[in-house]
Amino acid sequence: MDQNYLWIERLKFNEAGLVPAIAQDYQDSSVLMMAWMSRESIQRTLETGEAHYWSRSRAELWHKGATSGHIQKVKALYYDCDADALLLKVEQVGNVACHTGVKSCFFNPVRLRF
C-alpha cells in the first residue's frame, strides 16, 4: 500500500464502513457541512485534491459539486484523536456548500433556555 494512504488504516469506520467528515472553510474557519466518507471517497479525495463523500441516501460515491459546480478544493485534512472523525479544510468554490444554495448547512439556530 502507498505510504500516503497508511493513515487510513488507523481510522475507526462505523459498521457501514463510514466515518463522519466536517468540511470547514480554510480561510474563515466557518463550518460548512457534515458528510460521510468511505475508504474509497478518502482515496479519491487524496488523488484529486477535491472532496469526495459517500451519499448514504443514494448509496454511492459523491464528488461534491460535480453537478452544481460548487466543488471543494481540499487544502488540509485531519483526523481526530480517536481516529473516528475527519476534518477537511476546504476552499468552497462559489461560496455555496449546502444543497439549499447557502454557504453553510448549519443555519438553523436552536433557542437555548439556560
MDTraj code that builds the backbone (N, CA, C; nanometers):
import mdtraj as md
import numpy as np

residues = "MET ASP GLN ASN TYR LEU TRP ILE GLU ARG LEU LYS PHE ASN GLU ALA GLY LEU VAL PRO ALA ILE ALA GLN ASP TYR GLN ASP SER SER VAL LEU MET MET ALA TRP MET SER ARG GLU SER ILE GLN ARG THR LEU GLU THR GLY GLU ALA HIS TYR TRP SER ARG SER ARG ALA GLU LEU TRP HIS LYS GLY ALA THR SER GLY HIS ILE GLN LYS VAL LYS ALA LEU TYR TYR ASP CYS ASP ALA ASP ALA LEU LEU LEU LYS VAL GLU GLN VAL GLY ASN VAL ALA CYS HIS THR GLY VAL LYS SER CYS PHE PHE ASN PRO VAL ARG LEU ARG PHE".split()
xyz = np.array([
    [0.0839, -0.1193, 0.0000],
    [0.0000, 0.0000, 0.0000],
    [0.0876, 0.1244, 0.0000],
    [0.0459, 0.2246, -0.0733],
    [0.1143, 0.3536, -0.0811],
    [0.1264, 0.4143, 0.0584],
    [0.2436, 0.4636, 0.0923],
    [0.2690, 0.5234, 0.2241],
    [0.1736, 0.6385, 0.2552],
    [0.1286, 0.7108, 0.1529],
    [0.0374, 0.8238, 0.1733],
    [-0.1005, 0.7804, 0.2205],
    [-0.1300, 0.6512, 0.2111],
    [-0.2622, 0.6017, 0.2487],
    [-0.2618, 0.5199, 0.3778],
    [-0.1459, 0.4955, 0.4354],
    [-0.1378, 0.4112, 0.5549],
    [-0.2186, 0.4640, 0.6722],
    [-0.2263, 0.5947, 0.6884],
    [-0.3014, 0.6528, 0.7997],
    [-0.4490, 0.6160, 0.7943],
    [-0.5007, 0.5860, 0.6757],
    [-0.6417, 0.5484, 0.6616],
    [-0.6715, 0.4223, 0.7427],
    [-0.5732, 0.3333, 0.7529],
    [-0.5920, 0.2086, 0.8281],
    [-0.6114, 0.2347, 0.9771],
    [-0.5694, 0.3501, 1.0261],
    [-0.5884, 0.3854, 1.1675],
    [-0.7318, 0.4298, 1.1977],
    [-0.8045, 0.4693, 1.0946],
    [-0.9393, 0.5213, 1.1151],
    [-1.0350, 0.4139, 1.1654],
    [-1.1288, 0.4562, 1.2489],
    [-1.2307, 0.3666, 1.3037],
    [-1.3612, 0.3934, 1.2288],
    [-1.3816, 0.3168, 1.1229],
    [-1.5025, 0.3281, 1.0437],
    [-1.6190, 0.2620, 1.1180],
    [-1.7398, 0.3119, 1.0971],
    [-1.8557, 0.2508, 1.1616],
    [-1.8918, 0.1208, 1.0912],
    [-1.9999, 0.0568, 1.1356],
    [-2.0391, -0.0736, 1.0808],
    [-2.0733, -0.0668, 0.9319],
    [-2.1049, 0.0520, 0.8822],
    [-2.1343, 0.0702, 0.7395],
    [-2.0077, 0.1047, 0.6596],
    [-1.8933, 0.1106, 0.7276],
    [-1.7678, 0.1422, 0.6597],
    [-1.7489, 0.2902, 0.6340],
    [-1.8123, 0.3731, 0.7194],
    [-1.8080, 0.5182, 0.7009],
    [-1.7530, 0.5885, 0.8233],
    [-1.7028, 0.7083, 0.8015],
    [-1.6534, 0.7939, 0.9091],
    [-1.7095, 0.9342, 0.8833],
    [-1.7557, 1.0048, 0.9890],
    [-1.8068, 1.1402, 0.9682],
    [-1.6951, 1.2365, 0.9317],
    [-1.7297, 1.3325, 0.8443],
    [-1.6319, 1.4309, 0.7986],
    [-1.6951, 1.5699, 0.8016],
    [-1.6251, 1.6616, 0.8644],
    [-1.6683, 1.8010, 0.8698],
    [-1.5880, 1.8789, 0.7655],
    [-1.6578, 1.9569, 0.6842],
    [-1.5914, 2.0466, 0.5893],
    [-1.5931, 2.1865, 0.6491],
    [-1.4761, 2.2470, 0.6570],
    [-1.4585, 2.3783, 0.7182],
    [-1.3884, 2.4698, 0.6177],
    [-1.4341, 2.5943, 0.6105],
    [-1.3700, 2.6921, 0.5231],
    [-1.2272, 2.7160, 0.5718],
    [-1.1304, 2.7006, 0.4837],
    [-0.9906, 2.7111, 0.5251],
    [-0.9488, 2.8540, 0.5563],
    [-1.0244, 2.9528, 0.5087],
    [-0.9876, 3.0921, 0.5344],
    [-1.0528, 3.1491, 0.6595],
    [-1.1840, 3.1312, 0.6751],
    [-1.2520, 3.1937, 0.7900],
    [-1.2942, 3.0940, 0.8978],
    [-1.2636, 2.9661, 0.8787],
    [-1.2915, 2.8580, 0.9746],
    [-1.4395, 2.8300, 0.9973],
    [-1.5277, 2.8843, 0.9138],
    [-1.6700, 2.8534, 0.9301],
    [-1.6945, 2.7069, 0.8942],
    [-1.7853, 2.6442, 0.9688],
    [-1.8222, 2.5059, 0.9418],
    [-1.9226, 2.5066, 0.8271],
    [-1.8901, 2.4352, 0.7211],
    [-1.9738, 2.4361, 0.6015],
    [-2.0757, 2.3234, 0.5980],
    [-2.0311, 2.2038, 0.6312],
    [-2.1205, 2.0888, 0.6219],
    [-2.0601, 1.9677, 0.6915],
    [-2.1438, 1.8683, 0.7117],
    [-2.1012, 1.7385, 0.7622],
    [-2.1459, 1.6348, 0.6608],
    [-2.0600, 1.5409, 0.6310],
    [-2.0940, 1.4330, 0.5383],
    [-2.0231, 1.3066, 0.5861],
    [-2.0401, 1.2005, 0.5132],
    [-1.9760, 1.0733, 0.5460],
    [-1.8737, 1.0403, 0.4397],
    [-1.7658, 0.9755, 0.4829],
    [-1.6624, 0.9321, 0.3892],
    [-1.6351, 0.7831, 0.4074],
    [-1.6134, 0.7167, 0.2966],
    [-1.5714, 0.5766, 0.2940],
    [-1.4222, 0.5727, 0.2619],
    [-1.3623, 0.4557, 0.2673],
    [-1.2217, 0.4443, 0.2276],
    [-1.2033, 0.4944, 0.0837],
    [-1.2939, 0.4540, -0.0037],
    [-1.2827, 0.4930, -0.1438],
    [-1.2952, 0.6444, -0.1607],
    [-1.3880, 0.7069, -0.0883],
    [-1.4033, 0.8520, -0.1040],
    [-1.2814, 0.9264, -0.0495],
    [-1.2212, 0.8747, 0.0557],
    [-1.0986, 0.9357, 0.1084],
    [-0.9869, 0.9236, 0.0051],
    [-0.9713, 0.8051, -0.0506],
    [-0.8671, 0.7839, -0.1506],
    [-0.8895, 0.8722, -0.2730],
    [-1.0136, 0.8835, -0.3183],
    [-1.0456, 0.9678, -0.4334],
    [-1.0152, 1.1138, -0.4023],
    [-1.0448, 1.1561, -0.2789],
    [-1.0146, 1.2928, -0.2358],
    [-0.8645, 1.3175, -0.2413],
    [-0.7860, 1.2229, -0.1902],
    [-0.6405, 1.2376, -0.1904],
    [-0.5833, 1.2382, -0.3317],
    [-0.6430, 1.1612, -0.4201],
    [-0.5943, 1.1541, -0.5584],
    [-0.6248, 1.2798, -0.6388],
    [-0.7415, 1.3411, -0.6134],
    [-0.7872, 1.4524, -0.6969],
    [-0.7681, 1.5900, -0.6335],
    [-0.7575, 1.5948, -0.4999],
    [-0.7493, 1.7227, -0.4312],
    [-0.8851, 1.7897, -0.4148],
    [-0.9911, 1.7212, -0.4543],
    [-1.1274, 1.7707, -0.4380],
    [-1.2057, 1.6723, -0.3525],
    [-1.2982, 1.7259, -0.2710],
    [-1.3719, 1.6426, -0.1765],
    [-1.4667, 1.5450, -0.2461],
    [-1.4573, 1.4215, -0.2031],
    [-1.5491, 1.3149, -0.2435],
    [-1.6068, 1.2568, -0.1144],
    [-1.7340, 1.2303, -0.1139],
    [-1.8018, 1.1770, 0.0039],
    [-1.8803, 1.0529, -0.0357],
    [-1.9422, 0.9904, 0.0648],
    [-2.0317, 0.8778, 0.0400],
    [-2.1729, 0.9259, 0.0682],
    [-2.2603, 0.9160, -0.0299],
    [-2.4002, 0.9531, -0.0128],
    [-2.4758, 0.8339, 0.0441],
    [-2.5221, 0.8466, 0.1670],
    [-2.5991, 0.7374, 0.2276],
    [-2.7349, 0.7238, 0.1610],
    [-2.7972, 0.8349, 0.1229],
    [-2.9307, 0.8283, 0.0629],
    [-2.9276, 0.7645, -0.0767],
    [-2.8208, 0.7895, -0.1516],
    [-2.8088, 0.7323, -0.2863],
    [-2.7212, 0.6064, -0.2887],
    [-2.6547, 0.5796, -0.1762],
    [-2.5644, 0.4641, -0.1654],
    [-2.4614, 0.4637, -0.2782],
    [-2.3939, 0.5804, -0.2933],
    [-2.2924, 0.5895, -0.3976],
    [-2.1893, 0.6963, -0.3643],
    [-2.0748, 0.6848, -0.4293],
    [-1.9694, 0.7846, -0.4169],
    [-2.0205, 0.9163, -0.4726],
    [-1.9839, 1.0266, -0.4080],
    [-2.0371, 1.1570, -0.4443],
    [-1.9232, 1.2577, -0.4510],
    [-1.8980, 1.3120, -0.5689],
    [-1.7982, 1.4175, -0.5873],
    [-1.8683, 1.5494, -0.5597],
    [-1.8356, 1.6128, -0.4497],
    [-1.9021, 1.7374, -0.4095],
    [-1.8893, 1.8411, -0.5204],
    [-2.0037, 1.8906, -0.5665],
    [-2.0058, 1.9940, -0.6688],
    [-2.0020, 1.9432, -0.8115],
    [-2.0054, 1.8128, -0.8322],
    [-1.9969, 1.7587, -0.9683],
    [-2.1097, 1.8097, -1.0569],
    [-2.2273, 1.8271, -1.0017],
    [-2.3395, 1.8776, -1.0829],
    [-2.3616, 2.0272, -1.0641],
    [-2.3347, 2.0789, -0.9451],
    [-2.3603, 2.2213, -0.9168],
    [-2.2444, 2.3127, -0.9535],
    [-2.1247, 2.2557, -0.9602],
    [-2.0057, 2.3368, -0.9825],
    [-1.9452, 2.3906, -0.8543],
    [-2.0102, 2.3658, -0.7405],
    [-1.9623, 2.4141, -0.6112],
    [-1.8713, 2.3098, -0.5464],
    [-1.7582, 2.2877, -0.6104],
    [-1.6638, 2.1870, -0.5618],
    [-1.5919, 2.2369, -0.4365],
    [-1.5299, 2.1433, -0.3673],
    [-1.4484, 2.1759, -0.2508],
    [-1.3052, 2.1340, -0.2793],
    [-1.2166, 2.2336, -0.2898],
    [-1.0747, 2.2074, -0.3082],
    [-1.0131, 2.1882, -0.1706],
    [-0.9592, 2.0714, -0.1452],
    [-0.9070, 2.0378, -0.0127],
    [-0.7704, 2.1019, 0.0068],
    [-0.7600, 2.1803, 0.1139],
    [-0.6352, 2.2485, 0.1488],
    [-0.5605, 2.1749, 0.2597],
    [-0.6352, 2.1061, 0.3478],
    [-0.5754, 2.0288, 0.4568],
    [-0.6753, 1.9231, 0.5007],
    [-0.6238, 1.8150, 0.5567],
    [-0.7073, 1.7049, 0.6029],
    [-0.6516, 1.6550, 0.7353],
    [-0.7394, 1.6401, 0.8336],
    [-0.7003, 1.5944, 0.9675],
    [-0.7928, 1.4825, 1.0123],
    [-0.7420, 1.3958, 1.0976],
    [-0.8308, 1.3053, 1.1702],
    [-0.8146, 1.3346, 1.3178],
    [-0.9186, 1.3056, 1.3957],
    [-0.9186, 1.3437, 1.5370],
    [-0.8412, 1.2443, 1.6227],
    [-0.8319, 1.2766, 1.7524],
    [-0.7515, 1.1979, 1.8465],
    [-0.7994, 1.0538, 1.8618],
    [-0.9281, 1.0283, 1.8376],
    [-0.9820, 0.8923, 1.8464],
    [-0.9832, 0.8213, 1.7115],
    [-0.9414, 0.8921, 1.6075],
    [-0.9384, 0.8388, 1.4704],
    [-1.0763, 0.7955, 1.4225],
    [-1.1801, 0.8680, 1.4687],
    [-1.3152, 0.8324, 1.4256],
    [-1.3915, 0.9488, 1.3624],
    [-1.3209, 1.0541, 1.3255],
    [-1.3816, 1.1677, 1.2560],
    [-1.2745, 1.2399, 1.1760],
    [-1.3177, 1.3020, 1.0666],
    [-1.2267, 1.3760, 0.9799],
    [-1.2649, 1.5229, 0.9742],
    [-1.1654, 1.6062, 0.9495],
    [-1.1855, 1.7485, 0.9270],
    [-1.1165, 1.7839, 0.7958],
    [-1.1952, 1.8354, 0.7015],
    [-1.1403, 1.8804, 0.5747],
    [-1.1451, 2.0318, 0.5735],
    [-1.0305, 2.0949, 0.5583],
    [-1.0256, 2.2395, 0.5413],
    [-1.0263, 2.2625, 0.3910],
    [-1.1298, 2.3333, 0.3445],
    [-1.1527, 2.3420, 0.2011],
    [-1.1689, 2.4851, 0.1521],
    [-1.1408, 2.5014, 0.0239],
    [-1.1785, 2.6220, -0.0473],
    [-1.3111, 2.5891, -0.1142],
    [-1.4170, 2.6532, -0.0698],
    [-1.5502, 2.6267, -0.1244],
    [-1.5723, 2.7126, -0.2483],
    [-1.5705, 2.6509, -0.3639],
    [-1.5900, 2.7229, -0.4897],
    [-1.7349, 2.7715, -0.4973],
    [-1.7518, 2.8988, -0.5290],
    [-1.8849, 2.9567, -0.5387],
    [-1.9449, 2.9973, -0.4059],
    [-1.8721, 2.9723, -0.2964],
    [-1.9167, 3.0080, -0.1614],
    [-2.0509, 2.9450, -0.1246],
    [-2.0831, 2.8295, -0.1839],
    [-2.2069, 2.7566, -0.1540],
    [-2.1720, 2.6110, -0.1262],
    [-2.1936, 2.5672, -0.0011],
    [-2.1682, 2.4274, 0.0340],
    [-2.2977, 2.3483, 0.0495],
    [-2.4050, 2.4152, 0.0892],
    [-2.5310, 2.3475, 0.1196],
    [-2.6163, 2.3277, -0.0057],
    [-2.6840, 2.2152, -0.0117],
    [-2.7716, 2.1891, -0.1267],
    [-2.8896, 2.2868, -0.1338],
    [-2.9109, 2.3648, -0.0268],
    [-3.0178, 2.4652, -0.0276],
    [-2.9736, 2.5953, -0.0935],
    [-2.8446, 2.6033, -0.1303],
    [-2.7940, 2.7201, -0.2010],
    [-2.7280, 2.8250, -0.1134],
    [-2.6990, 2.7915, 0.0118],
    [-2.6320, 2.8852, 0.1018],
    [-2.4930, 2.8337, 0.1373],
    [-2.4152, 2.9194, 0.2016],
    [-2.2761, 2.8862, 0.2327],
    [-2.2622, 2.7647, 0.3231],
    [-2.3371, 2.7617, 0.4328],
    [-2.3226, 2.6558, 0.5324],
    [-2.4541, 2.5818, 0.5539],
    [-2.4440, 2.4536, 0.5787],
    [-2.5627, 2.3741, 0.6118],
    [-2.6118, 2.4039, 0.7539],
    [-2.5301, 2.4703, 0.8317],
    [-2.5641, 2.4976, 0.9721],
    [-2.6222, 2.6373, 0.9862],
    [-2.7507, 2.6507, 0.9531],
    [-2.8174, 2.7809, 0.9614],
    [-2.9475, 2.7763, 1.0415],
    [-2.9729, 2.6652, 1.1082],
    [-3.0940, 2.6511, 1.1892],
    [-3.0591, 2.6656, 1.3372],
    [-3.0782, 2.7845, 1.3941],
    [-3.0419, 2.8038, 1.5358],
    [-3.1411, 2.7346, 1.6296],
    [-3.0903, 2.6909, 1.7413],
    [-3.1729, 2.6351, 1.8481],
    [-3.1751, 2.7350, 1.9609],
    [-3.2934, 2.7698, 2.0056],
    [-3.3048, 2.8643, 2.1156],
    [-3.2753, 2.7920, 2.2475],
    [-3.1721, 2.8373, 2.3135],
    [-3.1310, 2.7756, 2.4391],
    [-3.1929, 2.8522, 2.5552],
    [-3.2349, 2.7787, 2.6574],
    [-3.3004, 2.8420, 2.7727],
    [-3.2225, 2.8129, 2.9003],
    [-3.0992, 2.8462, 2.9008],
    [-3.0189, 2.8327, 3.0240],
    [-2.9263, 2.9490, 3.0376],
])
top = md.Topology()
chain = top.add_chain()
for i, resn in enumerate(residues, 1):
    res = top.add_residue(resn, chain, resSeq=i)
    for name in ("N", "CA", "C"):
        top.add_atom(name, md.element.get_by_symbol(name[0]), res)
traj = md.Trajectory(xyz[None], top)
